[in-house]
Each structure stands twice: as C-alpha cells, then as structure tokens.
C-alpha cells in the first residue's frame, strides 16, 4: 500500500471553516493505492483526529476498492496554526502504511484552552447554571471530573441530580461551552405515559427477564446461555456493592435480580417479542418484571440490520425504553450475539452498558477501563456510580438517591 494526502501539500496551508457551533473544520482527502485498505485513520500532533464530539475519525473502505479515496472531516483542536498530520492505512492482513505531512491551518482563529475549573469553581458554575437555566436551586449536585488527554477540548466537569421528576445532567467543558442532557425519571410502579424517553430512578431492586431467541446460526447451547445469566448478574451486583463499600456504605442502593428463558427459534425473524409471545412460548409473565431483555443469538444481526440499517452492526445492542411506555412494546433492551464465544461478553455489555442507560448513563460517559469482568478478563465499566447519586454530596451522611433532602435541598426524596 501507498498512502498520500491529496488535498494538502508538505509545508502548505489548509483552509479551515467554522461550523454552525463555531467549531473549526478541515476536510482532509487521503488516497491509498497498491492494495485495498480496510480503513484510514488520522492523527494530528500525535493525538487521534476527532470530530467536535470527541469521536476518533476514520475513513472506512466498505467496498474494499483500490485505489481508495478517503475523506476525513477533522476539527483542529487549537483552531488555526501548525499541525503534523499522519494518515495510517490498514489492510485486511493488518499490514500498515502511512504518510506524514506538516501544514498550517488558516482561515479560523487560533486558540488555547483556559485552565480547567477547580472543583469549587465547577460546583459553583453548575449550581448557577441550574438556577439560571431551569430556576431550580440544587446546592450540592453530584460532580465528577473527566480528563480527555487525547482530545483536550472534550475535558470537562459533569454535574447531575435527580430532583422532582427531572434528571438534570450538564457538562461544563474546559473551553467554556455547556451541553445539557436532561430527561424525566420515574419508577416502575409509576411509569410515564408521555411518550418521552423516561429514565428509572437508580435505587431499589429491579427484576430483569432475559429471553434468548436462537436463530440457529451461532452454535450456542441452551444450557450455556441460561447458566451465564446468574453469573453476570452476580458480577454486576458485586460492582455495585464494591463501589458502595469503598464509599463507606454497607450495601449498594440498587440491586438487580434476573430470570432467564430460551426460545429455540424466533416467532417472527427480525422482530421484537411481544408480551403475549413471551407468556405463550416461555410461560413467563412479562408484567412480573421491570425490564425485559431480548438477546437474539443471530450471526446476521437480523433485527438490527432490518430496523436500524447502517447504525447497529451484528453484536450490537440498544436501550429501547426504561420507565416510560414507548413504541417498542414489552422489550426494554435488545441486543445480538453473533457466536457462542461472545455470549458472556454480550451479557456483560447488556447488564453493564445497556442497563445503565435505563437509569441515565450517556454514551459519552467517561467509562472506567481495566475492570475485571466475570471471567477475570479486563473490560470497560460504564456504570456512572457518582452521577447516579450514589455518594453523599451534601454531607448529611445519606446517599443522595435515597436521601429525603437530596443534594442539599429541602426535599422530596428523588
């Protein structure tokens, strides 16, 4: 493979533009010849090139064509100025080829990030934002720092609170801009009927029914699937308990209980199960559970590719509805498992990641790396314990999510 920059020249300039949010943007064209690459990624000054949301950028050669022209819309982290760009192509045999170029971005202002707010400054800023934007006084919201070394423009403080039916969630970035991700919350006994996605309050005991739907193409054994559910749930409750004890509590504020069922074939391929199908085919009453988790054992990912084309790959998952009554019927979480070896990993993803969405976890959450999974292998832990209100922020000795006067307010309990 040979790699070259098409739209840029060594020592030259690159004209930048500002998008609707005022973020700088430079379009970089890269050509690969000689052999078809799987993808091309880009680094800028030694850091991964990212979009304005902090996501690493890459050009995917889905058609495996050669020569291949890739295009990457890159957001220069410091605006105008000098950058060293390196484009790296990888083929199907994991062979690499790269090209490096030195350019100067013009047409957009140069900037440097101000010093990060101290914890006290961030707390004051979050309190003021809640007051000014939503007219709510929350003296001691949950607060957590997120450092993003590979993309400093996404380093930020995150503040959250569950209060009077609204889960407030604000991100204060080091460059000064603010992003909100608020939403209503409820509990399973009082589900929202507004149609809006409604989180569940992350406290108490939640019952989950896992229904495996076997498409007959993964080699999964029924007994293995059913046996893995209690293993993963015990591990998950162990994570909850470990955080609680490390913060001076004897038990976690939330616990998961799970049951499992198995269907030897899908009633209707590519569709979600209905409550009636679950009752008829498994003998389980869906109304006896807080969440229904459907796991398709399907190498082709039929449901995802049919209903979310280009968005959900085989082996992916979705949080469909939490404590509301949405358009997905009985199913709260759907995911696919593409092979027997991926079974436990799929369950881990569902109970750690997708289940956390039920209570307010966001996909840009600063997850913790290097956590031991049920089998001892290291994985990413997405549970936002602090943001769930599982710490005492107002100093009264009670974790906020179960406090009758949460976050320093006069109540009521979330």
C-alpha positions as CSV (number, residue, x, y, z in Angstrom):
1,X,0.0,0.0,0.0
2,X,1.0,3.6,-0.6
3,X,-0.7,6.5,1.2
4,X,-0.7,10.1,0.1
5,X,-2.5,13.3,1.1
6,X,-4.5,14.6,-1.9
7,X,-5.8,17.9,-0.8
8,X,-2.7,19.1,1.2
9,X,0.9,19.7,0.4
10,X,4.0,19.5,2.6
11,X,4.6,22.8,4.3
12,X,1.4,24.2,2.8
13,X,-1.8,25.6,4.2
14,X,-5.2,24.1,4.8
15,X,-8.2,26.4,4.7
16,X,-10.5,25.9,7.7
17,X,-14.1,26.8,8.2
18,X,-16.4,27.2,11.2
19,X,-19.4,25.0,11.5
20,X,-22.8,26.1,13.0
21,X,-21.5,25.7,16.5
22,X,-18.4,27.7,15.8
23,X,-16.0,24.7,15.8
24,X,-13.2,24.7,13.2
25,X,-13.4,22.1,10.5
26,X,-10.8,21.0,7.8
27,X,-11.6,18.3,5.2
28,X,-8.7,16.0,4.6
29,X,-8.6,13.8,1.5
30,X,-6.3,10.8,1.5
31,X,-5.6,8.3,-1.3
32,X,-4.4,4.7,-0.9
33,X,-3.1,2.7,-3.8
34,X,-1.5,-0.7,-4.4
35,X,-3.8,-2.6,-2.1
36,X,-7.3,-2.1,-0.7
37,X,-7.3,-0.7,2.8
38,X,-9.9,-1.6,5.4
39,X,-9.7,1.9,6.8
40,X,-7.6,5.0,7.1
41,X,-7.2,6.9,10.4
42,X,-5.6,10.2,11.1
43,X,-3.6,11.8,13.9
44,X,-2.8,15.4,14.5
45,X,0.2,16.4,16.5
46,X,0.4,12.8,17.8
47,X,-3.2,12.7,19.0
48,X,-6.1,11.0,17.3
49,X,-8.0,13.3,14.9
50,X,-11.5,13.7,16.3
51,X,-14.8,15.3,15.4
52,X,-16.3,18.1,17.5
53,X,-17.9,15.4,19.7
54,X,-14.5,13.8,20.6
55,X,-15.0,10.7,18.5
56,X,-12.0,9.3,16.7
57,X,-12.2,9.7,12.9
58,X,-11.6,7.2,10.2
59,X,-12.4,6.6,6.6
60,X,-13.9,3.1,6.1
61,X,-13.4,1.4,2.8
62,X,-16.5,-0.7,3.0
63,X,-16.3,-1.8,-0.7
64,X,-12.6,-2.8,-0.4
65,X,-11.9,-0.8,-3.6
66,X,-8.4,0.2,-4.8
67,X,-7.3,2.8,-5.4
68,X,-9.4,4.2,-2.5
69,X,-10.0,7.9,-1.8
70,X,-10.9,8.6,1.8
71,X,-12.2,11.8,3.3
72,X,-12.0,12.9,6.9
73,X,-13.7,16.0,8.3
74,X,-11.3,16.9,11.1
75,X,-11.8,19.5,13.9
76,X,-8.4,21.1,14.7
77,X,-8.2,21.1,18.5
78,X,-6.4,24.5,18.6
79,X,-8.1,26.1,15.6
80,X,-5.6,27.8,13.3
81,X,-1.9,27.1,13.5
82,X,0.7,24.4,12.7
83,X,-0.1,20.7,12.7
84,X,1.6,17.5,11.9
85,X,-0.8,15.1,10.3
86,X,-0.2,11.3,9.9
87,X,-2.6,9.2,7.9
88,X,-2.3,5.4,8.5
89,X,-4.0,2.8,6.3
90,X,-4.6,-0.8,7.4
91,X,-5.5,-3.7,5.1
92,X,-7.3,-7.0,5.9
93,X,-4.0,-8.7,6.9
94,X,-3.3,-5.8,9.3
95,X,-0.4,-4.5,7.3
96,X,0.1,-0.8,7.8
97,X,1.2,2.1,5.6
98,X,1.4,5.7,6.5
99,X,2.2,9.2,5.3
100,X,3.0,12.3,7.3
101,X,2.6,16.0,6.3
102,X,3.2,19.3,8.0
103,X,0.6,22.0,7.4
104,X,-0.7,25.3,8.8
105,X,-4.5,25.7,9.3
106,X,-5.7,29.1,8.1
107,X,-8.9,31.0,8.0
108,X,-10.0,30.2,11.6
109,X,-8.8,31.8,14.8
110,X,-6.1,30.0,16.9
111,X,-7.0,29.4,20.5
112,X,-5.7,27.7,23.6
113,X,-7.8,26.1,26.3
114,X,-8.1,28.1,29.5
115,X,-7.1,26.4,32.8
116,X,-9.6,23.8,33.9
117,X,-12.0,25.0,36.7
118,X,-11.2,23.8,40.2
119,X,-13.8,21.6,41.8
120,X,-15.1,24.5,43.9
121,X,-15.4,26.7,40.7
122,X,-17.1,23.9,38.8
123,X,-19.6,23.3,41.6
124,X,-20.5,27.0,41.7
125,X,-20.8,27.0,37.9
126,X,-23.2,24.0,37.9
127,X,-25.3,25.5,40.7
128,X,-25.6,28.8,38.8
129,X,-26.4,27.0,35.5
130,X,-29.2,25.1,37.2
131,X,-30.6,28.2,38.7
132,X,-30.3,30.4,35.6
133,X,-31.5,27.9,33.1
134,X,-34.1,25.9,34.9
135,X,-34.9,28.1,38.0
136,X,-34.1,25.2,40.3
137,X,-31.9,25.5,43.4
138,X,-29.7,22.4,43.9
139,X,-26.9,23.4,46.3
140,X,-24.9,20.1,46.1
141,X,-25.3,18.3,42.8
142,X,-23.2,15.2,42.0
143,X,-20.0,16.3,40.4
144,X,-17.3,14.4,38.5
145,X,-14.2,15.4,36.5
146,X,-13.5,13.8,33.1
147,X,-10.0,14.3,31.7
148,X,-9.7,13.5,28.0
149,X,-5.9,13.6,27.2
150,X,-6.3,12.6,23.5
151,X,-8.8,15.4,22.9
152,X,-8.4,18.1,25.5
153,X,-11.4,20.1,24.0
154,X,-13.6,17.4,25.5
155,X,-12.2,17.5,29.0
156,X,-15.0,18.6,31.3
157,X,-16.8,18.7,34.6
158,X,-20.1,16.8,34.7
159,X,-22.9,17.7,37.2
160,X,-26.1,15.7,37.8
161,X,-29.1,15.5,40.1
162,X,-32.3,13.5,40.3
163,X,-34.9,16.0,41.6
164,X,-38.6,16.4,41.4
165,X,-39.0,14.1,38.4
166,X,-36.2,15.5,36.3
167,X,-32.7,14.1,35.9
168,X,-30.5,17.1,35.4
169,X,-27.2,16.5,33.6
170,X,-24.9,19.2,32.5
171,X,-21.4,19.1,31.0
172,X,-19.1,22.1,31.5
173,X,-16.2,21.9,29.1
174,X,-12.8,23.5,29.6
175,X,-13.3,25.7,26.6
176,X,-16.4,27.2,28.3
177,X,-19.2,25.7,26.4
178,X,-22.0,23.8,28.1
179,X,-24.1,20.8,27.0
180,X,-27.3,19.6,28.7
181,X,-28.8,16.0,28.6
182,X,-31.7,16.3,30.9
183,X,-34.7,14.0,31.0
184,X,-37.6,12.8,33.1
185,X,-37.3,9.9,35.5
186,X,-39.8,7.7,37.2
187,X,-40.1,4.3,38.9
188,X,-41.6,1.1,37.5
189,X,-44.7,1.5,39.6
190,X,-45.4,4.9,38.2
191,X,-44.3,4.7,34.6
192,X,-44.5,7.8,32.4
193,X,-47.2,7.8,29.7
194,X,-46.0,11.0,28.0
195,X,-44.1,9.1,25.2
196,X,-40.8,10.8,26.1
197,X,-37.9,8.6,27.0
198,X,-38.1,8.3,30.8
199,X,-35.2,7.1,33.0
200,X,-35.7,5.0,36.0
201,X,-34.5,6.1,39.5
202,X,-31.3,4.2,40.2
203,X,-32.3,2.8,43.5
204,X,-34.1,-0.2,44.8
205,X,-34.4,-3.7,43.4
206,X,-35.1,-4.2,39.7
207,X,-36.2,-7.6,38.2
208,X,-35.0,-8.4,34.7
209,X,-36.2,-11.2,32.4
210,X,-33.6,-12.3,29.8
211,X,-35.1,-14.0,26.8
212,X,-32.7,-15.7,24.4
213,X,-34.0,-16.1,20.9
214,X,-32.0,-18.6,19.0
215,X,-31.7,-18.1,15.2
216,X,-29.8,-21.4,14.9
217,X,-26.6,-20.0,13.4
218,X,-24.3,-19.3,16.3
219,X,-23.7,-22.7,17.8
220,X,-24.9,-21.5,21.2
221,X,-26.0,-24.2,23.7
222,X,-29.2,-23.5,25.6
223,X,-27.8,-24.6,28.9
224,X,-24.7,-22.4,28.5
225,X,-26.9,-19.3,27.7
226,X,-29.1,-19.8,30.7
227,X,-26.2,-20.6,33.1
228,X,-24.4,-17.4,32.2
229,X,-27.2,-15.1,33.3
230,X,-26.8,-15.6,37.1
231,X,-23.0,-15.4,36.7
232,X,-23.1,-12.0,35.0
233,X,-25.8,-10.6,37.4
234,X,-23.8,-11.7,40.5
235,X,-20.8,-9.9,39.0
236,X,-22.8,-6.8,38.3
237,X,-24.2,-6.6,41.8
238,X,-20.7,-7.1,43.0
239,X,-19.6,-3.9,41.2
240,X,-22.5,-2.1,42.8
241,X,-21.6,-3.4,46.2
242,X,-17.8,-2.7,45.8
243,X,-18.5,1.0,44.9
244,X,-20.8,1.3,48.0
245,X,-18.3,-0.3,50.4
246,X,-15.5,1.8,49.0
247,X,-17.5,4.9,49.9
248,X,-18.4,3.8,53.4
249,X,-21.8,2.1,52.9
250,X,-22.7,-1.4,53.9
251,X,-24.7,-2.1,50.8
252,X,-25.5,-0.7,47.3
253,X,-28.6,1.4,46.8
254,X,-29.6,-0.7,43.8
255,X,-29.8,-4.4,43.2
256,X,-30.6,-6.5,40.1
257,X,-32.4,-9.8,40.1
258,X,-32.7,-11.8,36.9
259,X,-34.6,-14.7,35.4
260,X,-33.9,-16.3,32.0
261,X,-35.9,-18.1,29.3
262,X,-34.9,-19.6,25.9
263,X,-36.7,-19.8,22.6
264,X,-35.4,-22.3,20.1
265,X,-36.4,-20.1,17.1
266,X,-37.8,-16.6,16.6
267,X,-41.6,-16.4,16.3
268,X,-41.1,-13.7,13.7
269,X,-37.5,-13.2,12.5
270,X,-36.3,-9.7,12.8
271,X,-39.0,-8.5,15.2
272,X,-39.2,-7.9,18.9
273,X,-41.1,-10.3,21.1
274,X,-44.5,-9.3,22.4
275,X,-45.7,-9.8,26.0
276,X,-48.2,-12.4,24.7
277,X,-45.4,-14.3,22.8
278,X,-43.3,-14.3,25.9
279,X,-46.1,-15.7,28.0
280,X,-47.2,-18.3,25.5
281,X,-43.7,-19.5,24.5
282,X,-41.8,-19.3,27.8
283,X,-44.5,-19.4,30.4
284,X,-43.1,-16.1,31.9
285,X,-45.4,-13.2,32.7
286,X,-43.7,-10.0,31.4
287,X,-45.7,-7.8,33.8
288,X,-43.8,-9.5,36.7
289,X,-40.6,-7.9,35.6
290,X,-39.3,-4.3,35.5
291,X,-37.2,-4.9,32.3
292,X,-37.4,-7.4,29.5
293,X,-34.0,-8.0,27.8
294,X,-34.2,-9.8,24.4
295,X,-31.0,-11.3,23.2
296,X,-31.0,-12.6,19.6
297,X,-28.5,-15.4,19.1
298,X,-28.1,-14.4,15.5
299,X,-24.8,-14.2,13.4
300,X,-26.6,-12.0,10.9
301,X,-28.0,-9.4,13.4
302,X,-31.3,-9.6,11.6
303,X,-33.3,-7.2,13.9
304,X,-30.6,-4.5,13.9
305,X,-29.9,-4.6,10.2
306,X,-33.6,-4.6,9.3
307,X,-34.7,-1.9,11.7
308,X,-31.6,0.3,12.1
309,X,-29.7,-0.2,8.8
310,X,-26.1,1.2,8.9
311,X,-26.4,2.0,12.7
312,X,-26.4,-1.3,14.5
313,X,-23.9,-3.9,13.5
314,X,-24.3,-7.6,14.3
315,X,-23.4,-8.0,18.0
316,X,-24.7,-4.5,18.9
317,X,-27.4,-3.5,21.4
318,X,-30.0,-0.9,22.1
319,X,-31.7,0.6,25.2
320,X,-35.2,0.9,23.9
321,X,-37.3,2.1,26.9
322,X,-36.8,2.4,30.6
323,X,-39.6,3.7,32.9
324,X,-41.9,5.0,30.2
325,X,-44.3,3.4,27.8
326,X,-42.6,3.7,24.4
327,X,-43.2,2.3,21.0
328,X,-41.2,-0.9,21.5
329,X,-43.8,-2.8,23.4
330,X,-42.6,-5.3,26.0
331,X,-38.9,-5.1,25.2
332,X,-36.7,-2.6,27.1
333,X,-33.2,-3.8,25.9
334,X,-32.4,-5.6,22.7
335,X,-29.0,-7.0,21.7
336,X,-27.5,-9.6,19.4
337,X,-24.9,-12.2,20.0
338,X,-23.1,-13.5,16.8
339,X,-21.3,-16.5,18.2
340,X,-21.2,-18.8,21.2
341,X,-17.9,-17.4,22.3
342,X,-19.4,-13.9,22.5
343,X,-22.3,-15.0,24.8
344,X,-20.9,-13.8,28.1
345,X,-19.4,-10.7,26.6
346,X,-22.8,-9.8,25.2
347,X,-24.5,-10.3,28.6
348,X,-21.8,-8.1,30.2
349,X,-22.5,-5.4,27.6
350,X,-26.2,-5.6,28.3
351,X,-26.1,-5.6,32.1
352,X,-23.2,-3.1,32.4
353,X,-23.8,-0.7,29.5
354,X,-27.3,-1.0,28.1
355,X,-28.9,-1.5,31.6
356,X,-27.1,1.7,32.8
357,X,-28.9,3.6,30.0
358,X,-32.1,2.7,31.8
359,X,-31.0,5.0,34.7
360,X,-29.4,7.9,32.8
361,X,-26.0,6.8,31.6
362,X,-25.0,8.7,28.4
363,X,-22.9,7.2,25.5
364,X,-20.2,9.8,26.0
365,X,-19.8,8.9,29.7
366,X,-16.2,8.7,30.9
367,X,-16.2,4.9,31.5
368,X,-13.5,3.2,33.6
369,X,-11.1,0.9,31.8
370,X,-9.3,-2.1,33.2
371,X,-12.1,-3.5,35.3
372,X,-12.2,-7.3,35.8
373,X,-15.2,-9.0,34.1
374,X,-16.9,-12.2,35.3
375,X,-14.2,-14.3,33.7
376,X,-11.3,-12.1,35.0
377,X,-10.6,-10.5,31.7
378,X,-10.3,-6.8,31.7
379,X,-13.2,-4.7,30.3
380,X,-14.7,-1.2,30.3
381,X,-17.1,-0.3,33.2
382,X,-19.8,2.1,32.0
383,X,-21.7,2.5,35.3
384,X,-21.8,6.2,36.3
385,X,-22.0,5.5,40.1
386,X,-21.4,9.1,41.1
387,X,-23.8,10.6,38.6
388,X,-26.5,8.1,39.8
389,X,-26.4,9.9,43.2
390,X,-24.7,7.0,45.0
391,X,-22.5,9.3,47.0
392,X,-23.3,11.8,49.8
393,X,-22.7,15.3,48.3
394,X,-24.4,17.5,50.9
395,X,-22.6,16.0,54.0
396,X,-25.6,14.7,55.9
397,X,-24.4,11.1,55.8
398,X,-27.0,9.8,53.3
399,X,-26.5,9.0,49.7
400,X,-28.4,11.4,47.6
401,X,-30.5,9.0,45.6
402,X,-32.2,7.7,48.8
403,X,-32.0,11.0,50.8
404,X,-35.3,12.7,51.8
405,X,-33.4,16.0,51.4
406,X,-31.2,15.3,48.4
407,X,-28.3,17.4,47.2
408,X,-28.7,19.9,50.0
409,X,-32.4,20.7,49.1
410,X,-35.4,20.5,51.4
411,X,-36.7,17.5,49.5
412,X,-38.5,15.5,48.5
413,X,-36.6,12.2,48.0
414,X,-35.8,11.6,44.3
